[in-house]
Amino acid sequence: MSALLALLLIACMVLMACSPAQESVPSEEERTLPTLPADDSTFSVRYIDVGQADAALVECDGRYMLIDGGNKGDSDVIYTVLNNGGIELLDIVVASHVHEDHIGGLPAALVRADADLILCPTAEYDSDEFMDFRKYALQRCPKITVPQPGDTYVLGSATVTVLGVNSADSINDTSIVLKVQYGETSFLFTGDAEEPAEQAIMGSGQDLSATVLKVGHHGSSTSSTAKFLDAVDPGYAVISVGKNNSYGHPAEETLQKLADRSIQVYRTDQMGDILCTSDGQTVSFTWEKSGTAAVPVTAAPIVVTNPVAGGEAGSAAEAPAAEITYVLNTNTRKFHLPSCKSVAQIKESNRSEFTGTRDEIIEQGYSPCGNCRP
């Protein structure tokens, strides 16, 4: 019997030696720490100046996500940004909601580039702008995907998480609200979400904190409540807004709330295109227009580099005029974007194409179409 007990003790000792040590199991905190990107990784967000509208192009490791496309009249702007970047594939296209100032220019993007995934709060809506968007979306993808809160997508080394969608009844509050995490930096996009949607998202228990906030609804007083700003706690905010717009955006009330929290503000109406880059730990901003300055910040959690506005080599202000392909009507002497509905009505004998700058085609005696406004 003593020999049997000895054998059992030896077996137990062998099993204990082979078992993994308890200390090797990562803690919850260790499991949730963001992973820093590789040294050769790249990340940027271009907040595109589309006036009183919204559009942003996110790039990570050569992968692209377009969030909104401005008004229909901004189609040439969206097309040019993609064309200048040589972008032939958009991994994700996000129509934050169905208002024209967010989806109007997306058909031009879908003419210029293919798309793997297209997100929208709905797949059906009765408006000319939505039907145009839907037409081109379904040419690129089998379906328009309606995401759910908590859905995540991979964009290079970045992770895209949907925090809210269809959070309340108004169209603005159906906006897809999403967060892009890149290393230790994060970027929150809110569409036109207003107070009811903000409250619903805060009540979901999700982590809303972000380094950079795209301010909701062009800085309207109906968005960016004090509690929401406190939950996001951004160091920086970008407002996509049109100069001297009739809505009074951004509201003084909103600007004051941002200033009270020492949030540094960048505005497309003052700065043009705003480019934010990240190395996974810090963010840097450059912008297009010279003679502008951001609201000063007294304290910020993330280091920011602010070069002299317009003085950065290769900035948008110094870029050569864009060469894009236009469709010509040699009879009416009008030129169109390829996405323009009028193109289908041009007789084959009167139809031609021209690749060059807008000024060059005007010098040849052509005038821009009044519908697509190239």
MORA-V445755 format. One record per pair of residues at least 12 apart in sequence whose ideal C-beta (glycine too) atoms are under 6 Angstrom apart, sorted by the first residue. I is the first residue (numbers start at 1). GAP is how many residues later the second one is. D is the distance in Angstrom with one decimal. If there is no record, write none. Layout:
{{I & GAP & D} {I & GAP & D}}
//
This chain:
{{34 & 149 & 5.6} {34 & 150 & 5.2} {36 & 147 & 4.8} {36 & 244 & 4.9} {37 & 120 & 4.2} {37 & 146 & 5.2} {37 & 243 & 4.6} {41 & 20 & 5.5} {41 & 116 & 4.9} {42 & 19 & 6.0} {43 & 17 & 4.8} {43 & 139 & 4.7} {43 & 235 & 4.7} {44 & 15 & 5.0} {44 & 233 & 4.6} {45 & 13 & 5.2} {45 & 142 & 5.8} {45 & 231 & 4.7} {46 & 229 & 5.2} {47 & 191 & 4.9} {47 & 227 & 4.3} {48 & 33 & 6.0} {48 & 225 & 5.8} {49 & 219 & 4.3} {49 & 223 & 4.6} {49 & 224 & 5.1} {50 & 20 & 3.1} {50 & 24 & 4.2} {50 & 27 & 5.9} {51 & 191 & 3.8} {52 & 190 & 3.1} {52 & 193 & 4.4} {53 & 17 & 4.0} {53 & 18 & 4.9} {53 & 48 & 3.9} {54 & 14 & 4.3} {54 & 48 & 5.3} {54 & 186 & 4.8} {55 & 13 & 4.9} {55 & 14 & 5.3} {55 & 15 & 4.6} {60 & 95 & 4.9} {60 & 96 & 3.4} {60 & 97 & 5.8} {60 & 98 & 4.3} {61 & 95 & 3.1} {61 & 96 & 5.5} {63 & 28 & 4.8} {63 & 92 & 4.9} {63 & 93 & 4.3} {64 & 23 & 5.6} {64 & 26 & 5.1} {64 & 27 & 5.8} {65 & 27 & 4.0} {65 & 90 & 5.5} {66 & 24 & 5.2} {66 & 27 & 5.2} {66 & 43 & 5.6} {67 & 27 & 4.4} {67 & 122 & 5.4} {68 & 28 & 5.4} {68 & 34 & 4.3} {69 & 36 & 3.4} {69 & 37 & 3.8} {69 & 40 & 5.5} {70 & 35 & 4.3} {71 & 29 & 5.9} {71 & 30 & 5.1} {71 & 33 & 4.2} {72 & 32 & 3.6} {73 & 300 & 4.7} {74 & 31 & 4.3} {75 & 30 & 4.7} {75 & 33 & 3.6} {75 & 262 & 5.3} {75 & 297 & 5.7} {76 & 261 & 6.0} {76 & 298 & 4.8} {78 & 27 & 4.3} {78 & 30 & 4.9} {78 & 31 & 5.1} {79 & 29 & 4.4} {79 & 33 & 5.2} {79 & 245 & 6.0} {80 & 242 & 4.2} {80 & 244 & 5.8} {82 & 30 & 4.5} {82 & 31 & 5.4} {83 & 29 & 5.9} {83 & 241 & 5.1} {84 & 238 & 5.6} {87 & 26 & 5.3} {88 & 25 & 5.5} {89 & 24 & 5.9} {89 & 25 & 5.0} {90 & 23 & 4.9} {90 & 25 & 4.6} {91 & 25 & 5.1} {92 & 25 & 4.9} {93 & 22 & 4.8} {93 & 25 & 4.6} {94 & 25 & 4.8} {94 & 82 & 5.9} {95 & 25 & 4.1} {96 & 79 & 4.8} {96 & 80 & 4.9} {96 & 95 & 3.2} {97 & 24 & 5.6} {97 & 74 & 5.8} {97 & 77 & 5.1} {97 & 78 & 4.6} {97 & 94 & 5.5} {98 & 27 & 4.6} {98 & 32 & 5.1} {100 & 29 & 4.3} {103 & 26 & 5.8} {103 & 30 & 4.6} {104 & 25 & 5.2} {106 & 27 & 5.1} {107 & 25 & 5.0} {107 & 26 & 5.9} {107 & 29 & 4.3} {107 & 232 & 4.6} {108 & 229 & 5.9} {108 & 231 & 4.6} {110 & 26 & 4.0} {110 & 30 & 5.3} {111 & 227 & 5.0} {111 & 228 & 4.3} {114 & 26 & 5.7} {115 & 25 & 4.3} {115 & 26 & 5.8} {118 & 19 & 4.8} {118 & 23 & 4.9} {118 & 26 & 5.3} {119 & 26 & 5.4} {119 & 28 & 5.2} {120 & 24 & 5.1} {121 & 44 & 5.3} {121 & 45 & 5.3} {121 & 53 & 4.2} {121 & 55 & 6.0} {123 & 21 & 4.4} {147 & 15 & 4.6} {147 & 18 & 5.7} {149 & 13 & 5.7} {149 & 15 & 5.6} {158 & 22 & 5.5} {158 & 24 & 4.4} {159 & 22 & 4.7} {160 & 18 & 5.8} {160 & 20 & 5.4} {161 & 18 & 5.0} {162 & 16 & 5.1} {163 & 14 & 4.8} {163 & 16 & 5.7} {163 & 38 & 5.5} {163 & 43 & 5.2} {164 & 13 & 4.0} {164 & 37 & 4.1} {167 & 30 & 3.9} {167 & 33 & 4.1} {168 & 28 & 3.7} {168 & 29 & 5.1} {172 & 20 & 4.0} {172 & 22 & 5.1} {173 & 20 & 6.0} {173 & 21 & 5.7} {173 & 23 & 5.2} {173 & 24 & 3.9} {175 & 16 & 2.9} {175 & 17 & 5.3} {175 & 18 & 4.4} {177 & 13 & 5.1} {177 & 16 & 5.4} {177 & 24 & 6.0} {182 & 96 & 5.4} {182 & 98 & 5.8} {183 & 97 & 2.4} {184 & 97 & 5.3} {185 & 26 & 4.6} {185 & 93 & 4.5} {185 & 98 & 5.6} {186 & 24 & 4.5} {186 & 25 & 5.3} {187 & 25 & 4.8} {188 & 22 & 3.8} {188 & 25 & 5.0} {188 & 44 & 5.9} {189 & 25 & 4.8} {190 & 24 & 6.0} {190 & 26 & 4.0} {192 & 25 & 4.2} {193 & 23 & 5.0} {194 & 28 & 4.5} {194 & 29 & 5.0} {195 & 30 & 5.3} {198 & 27 & 5.6} {198 & 30 & 4.2} {202 & 29 & 5.4} {208 & 23 & 4.6} {208 & 24 & 5.0} {209 & 24 & 5.5} {210 & 22 & 5.3} {210 & 24 & 5.3} {211 & 24 & 5.8} {211 & 72 & 5.9} {211 & 91 & 5.3} {212 & 22 & 6.0} {212 & 24 & 4.7} {213 & 19 & 5.4} {213 & 21 & 4.0} {213 & 24 & 4.7} {214 & 24 & 5.3} {215 & 22 & 5.1} {215 & 24 & 4.7} {218 & 23 & 4.5} {218 & 31 & 4.2} {219 & 20 & 4.5} {219 & 22 & 5.7} {219 & 30 & 4.9} {219 & 31 & 2.4} {219 & 35 & 4.8} {220 & 29 & 5.7} {220 & 31 & 5.9} {221 & 30 & 3.8} {221 & 32 & 4.6} {221 & 33 & 5.9} {224 & 30 & 5.1} {226 & 31 & 6.0} {229 & 28 & 6.0} {234 & 29 & 5.7} {235 & 65 & 4.1} {235 & 66 & 5.1} {235 & 67 & 4.8} {236 & 28 & 4.9} {237 & 21 & 5.6} {237 & 26 & 5.0} {237 & 28 & 5.2} {238 & 28 & 4.9} {238 & 36 & 5.8} {239 & 28 & 4.7} {240 & 28 & 5.1} {241 & 28 & 5.0} {242 & 27 & 6.0} {243 & 26 & 4.2} {262 & 35 & 5.3} {262 & 36 & 4.8} {262 & 37 & 4.9} {264 & 30 & 5.4} {264 & 33 & 3.9} {265 & 30 & 4.3} {266 & 28 & 5.5} {270 & 22 & 4.7} {271 & 16 & 3.8} {271 & 18 & 5.3} {271 & 21 & 5.1} {272 & 16 & 3.1} {272 & 17 & 4.3} {273 & 15 & 4.5} {273 & 43 & 4.9} {274 & 13 & 4.8} {282 & 20 & 5.9} {282 & 21 & 4.5} {283 & 19 & 5.7} {283 & 21 & 6.0} {284 & 21 & 4.1} {285 & 21 & 6.0} {286 & 21 & 5.9} {286 & 26 & 4.7} {286 & 29 & 6.0} {287 & 22 & 5.7} {288 & 28 & 4.0} {288 & 29 & 5.2} {290 & 19 & 5.1} {290 & 20 & 3.0} {292 & 17 & 5.2} {321 & 36 & 4.2} {323 & 33 & 5.4} {323 & 34 & 5.7} {325 & 28 & 5.8} {325 & 30 & 4.7} {326 & 28 & 5.1} {326 & 35 & 5.9} {327 & 16 & 4.9} {327 & 26 & 5.9} {328 & 24 & 4.3} {328 & 26 & 5.6} {329 & 17 & 5.0} {329 & 21 & 5.4} {330 & 20 & 5.1} {330 & 22 & 5.5} {331 & 19 & 4.1} {333 & 32 & 5.9} {333 & 33 & 5.2} {334 & 33 & 5.9} {334 & 35 & 5.2} {335 & 26 & 5.2} {335 & 31 & 4.5} {336 & 33 & 4.5} {336 & 36 & 5.6} {337 & 35 & 4.5} {337 & 37 & 4.8} {340 & 29 & 5.8} {340 & 31 & 5.9} {340 & 32 & 3.7} {342 & 27 & 6.0} {342 & 29 & 5.6}}
//
